[in-house]
Amino acid sequence: MTETEIAGRPPAGTDGRARRRAPETGREARVLARRRRRRLAPYVFVAPYALFLVGFGIAPAVYGFYTSLFTDDTDAGTTFAPLTNWGEVLTDYRLADSARNVATYVALWLPSMLVLIFAIALVLHARPGRFAAAMRLVYYVPGAITGSAAALLWLFMVSPQVSPFSPLLDLLGVENATEAVSGNTPLILALMGIAIHAGGWILIVYAALAALPRDVLEAAVIDGASSWQVAMRVKFPMVSRYAALILIATFAAGTQVFVEPTVLATGVPGQISSTWSINQLAYYYATQQGDFGKAAALSLALLLVGLVVALFVIYRTKFYRIDRGLS
């Protein structure tokens, strides 16, 4: 073989390695593309929520803060006064009554609902079968009636003339809806809130219990734990973070109560103030006084309280802690 032929020939084995490497390169490209898609997947799922958060949460809050920095006067017009609205809102004599009403309502509602949610969910999980499936539907149905419809329904339920609980109301000496609501508004709203919100949370906690590893539960039974011990010492600690989630969500909803007392007030005139809750007071500022600066300031103060409580609960419960080593 001449030197020219040898020079024109590629090194021995080069073509074979190149041909063998080509499929490997294509497979690596597909793996890399799959990894990129996996990295992008969380952002795709979060994007819709992020858009709604910005459009209906952050943007309104920023605009509300901007509005709270200005005062409107018929003579002076719009004036930049960053602390005036906040000072007038925090010193309004009606705010103390509204805050006390909301605090009483939340104090009655939150602990009762938390206990009820976990108690029912644990009982249903301990007794699986058709009965548990049927009861999950029964508990969820009241949650389908919310807002003004629920308030109207409860207005009929506390009226002895039409209420299915009229014997109990007669036993308590209640003759009409006005007597039932007078002085008992926080209690009625708490019962209403439990009926509306508990069902959905029961299903969520039950689903969390159903996802617990069976080998852990079976090991507890083999070790001699009773049903009560399994529920309180094994199941509940493993789903206890849901209590923090429920607390954060329901506290925010409870402090912003607005529709229910407003509708109840229409059925029992003179018994529930138009500024019974903090949200109602903010609504009064905006619609009755036309003072959007004060309404914005009060709404932001309420938002700040909710954020502080949420951060406190998250920090104290280590809500976002990752349990490493658990499957």
N, C-alpha and C positions, 0 to 999 in steps of 0.2 A: 504494500500500500504506500502510495506516495505521500510526501509531507503535506501537499496541497489538500489531498483527501482527508488526511488526519486533521489538518487545521480547520477544515470546513465542517467537521463533525462535532456536535456538542459533546461535552464530557460524558463519559459512560455513566448511565443510570440517571442522567438529568431529566430526560423526558418521562421516565417512569415515575420519578418522585413528583414531578409537576402534575402528572395526570392523577397521581394518588392524592396530592394536596388539594386539588380543585374541589372535590366533593367535601373535604374537611372544611375548606374555607366557606363554602355555601352553608354547611351546617352551622358553623360558628356565627355566620351572619344572621341565620334564623334565630339562633339562641339569643344573640344580642338584641334583635328586634323584639323578641318575646319579653326580654327583661325590661326594655324601654317601655313597652306597653304596660307591664306590671307596675312600673314606677309611676306611670301617668294615670293609672286606674283610680287611685285614691283622689287625685285632684279632679278627675271627671265627676266622681260621685259627690264631692264636696262643692263643686262649682255652683250648682243650682241654689244650694243653701246659702253660699257666700253672696250670691247676687241678691237674694231676698234679704239677707242680713244687712247688706249695704243699703239697698233701696228702701226697706221698711223699718230698719233699726238704727243704723249708724247715721244715715243722712238726716232723718227726722230729728234725731237727738242733737246733731250739730246745728241744724236750723233752729231747733227749740232753744238751745243755748244762746244762739245769736239773737233770737227774739227777746229772750229774757234780759238782755243788756240794754234795752231801750224802753222808754216810757212814752205814752201818747197823751197829749194834753190838747184840749180844744184851743187854747191860746198859744202855747209855746210850740205845738206840733210834736213831732217825734224828736225825743232828746236822748242822747247817750247818757245813761245813768246805770252803770254796771251793778250797783248794789241796792238800788232803790226797790226794785221788784222783789228781790230776795228778802230784804228787810221787812217789807210790808206783808209778805206771805207768812214768814215765820213768826210775826207778832200778831197775826190775825187771831182774834179770840175764838173764831169758829174752828180753827185748825186743831186745837187741843181736844175739842169734843169729837171731831171727825177721827182723829188719831186714836182716841180712847175707844170709840165704837169699833173701828177696824181691828185694833189690838184684841179686844174682847172676842170678836168674831173669829179671828185667826187662832187665838188661844183655845177656843172651844173646838174648832174645826180640825186643826192639824194633828194634835195628839190622838184624838178619837179616830180619825181616818187612818193614820199610820197603824194603830193597833188593829183596827178592823181589817185592813188590807192584808197584813201579814198573817193574822189569825185565820181568815177565810182561805187564803192561798195555801197555807200549810195544811189545813184540814182537807181541802180538795186534793192536794198532792198525796196525802196519806191514805185517801180513799179513792183510788182511780176507778174508772169504769164509766158506765152510761150516766150514772147519777152525777158524777163530777162534770161530764161534758154538758149535761142539761143545765146544771147550776151555773156554769160559766156563761151560758147564754142569758140566763135569768139575771145574773149580776150585771151584765153588760147593757141590757136593754134600757135601764133608766138613764144611762149616759148618752143615749141617742136623743134625749130631750134636754136641751141646754138653753141657757140665756133667758130671754123673755118668755119663751114657751114654758120653761120649767117654773119660772116665777108665777105665771098665771095658774099653772097646775097646782102649785102649793098654796096659792091664794084660795082655791076651791077646797083644798084639803084641810085648811084651818077654819073653814066656814061650816059650822055645825049643821046648817040646813041641807047641805049637799055633800058633805064629807063622808067618805066610807068609814072614818074614825069618829063619827058623831057620838057613839056611846062613850068613848074615852073622853071626848071633849065635854060631854054632859057631866061625866063623873068629876072632871076638873072644874066644873062650874063656868065653862066658857059658853056664852050665849051667841056670840057673833065673831066675825073675823077681826073686828076692831079690838075686842078684848084679847083675842089670841095674840095679835101682833104687838099690842101696846106693852112696852117694856120687855118683850121677848124677841125683838128683832134679831139680835146676834144668834140666839139659839135656833130660830127658824132658818136663818141663813146658813148656819152650820149644818143642820139636818139636810137642807137643800144641797149644800156643797158635797156632803158625803154621798147622797143619792146620785148626784151627777157625775162625780169624779172617781169614786171608789171602784166602780166596775172595770173601767179600763186599766187601772193600776193593778187590780187583782189578776187580770189576764197576763199582764207583763211579768209580775212576780211569779205567777204559776208557770209561765214559760221558762223563766230562769230556773225554777226548781226542777222542772222536767229535764233540763239540760245538765243537771248535776251528774257526775260519774256514778254509775250504779255500784261499782266495786267499793267505793268509799261508804256508801249507805249500807251495803250488805256486810261490810267489815264491822261497822258499828253494831248491827243487829247480832252478828256472830259473837261479838265481845260482850253481849248481854245488855245492851242499851235498850231502854224502853222506848215506846213511840214518842213520849214527851221528851226524853233525853235526845233522841235522834233529831227531833224537830228543833229544839232549842240550842243544842250543843254542836250539831253537825250542819243541818240545813240552813238555819238562820244565819250563822256566821258566814256561810259561803255566799249568801245573797244579800248581806247587810248593806252593801253599797247602794242597793236600790232604794234603801231608806233615805240616803242622802239625796239621791236623784229626785225622789218624790218630795222631799222637804224643800228643795230648791224650787222646783216647778210649782208646787202648790202654794208656797209662801208668796211667790211673785203673783200668782193668780188671786190669792186672798187679799193681798194689800191693794190690788187694783179693782176690787169689787165695785161694780157700777150698775149694771143692768138690773140685777135682782132687787136691790132696795128701791130703785127708781120705779120698777113695775109694781112692787108691793105698795108703794106710796100712793099709786093711783087707785088702788082698791080700798085703802083705809085712809082717806084724807085726814090730814092733821096729826097723824100718828108717827110718821117718819119724815124727818126734815129733808129738804132738798139738798142739804149739804151734809147728809148723814155720813158719807164716806169721803175719803181724801180725793178720790177721783171725781166725785160729785161736786166737791168744792172747786176743783180746777175747772170743771164744766161750767159751774156758776160764774166764775171769773170771765170765761170766754164768751158765754152766751147772754148772760144777764147784765154784766158790766162792760162787756166789749173790751176787756183788758187782757189781751193775749200775752202780754209780757209776764203778768202774774201767773196766768195759767201755765205758761211754759216753765216758769221757775218752780212752781209746785210739782209739775209733772217730772221735772228733772230731779228734784229732791226725792221723790218717790222712787225713781229709777236708781238713784244713788244708794238708797237704803237697800233695795233689792240686790244690787251688786255687792255691797258690803256683806250682807248675810250669805250670799252665794259663795263668795270667796272664803268667808269664815268656815262655812260647812265643808267646802272642798279641802281647805287646809287641815281642819281638825280630823276629818275622816280619811285623809290621804286618798281622796277619791280617784286620782289618776295614778296611784301606785301600781307598778307592774309586778305581779307575783312571779318571779323567775323560778324555774325548776318545776312548775306545775304544768301538767299536760292539759 
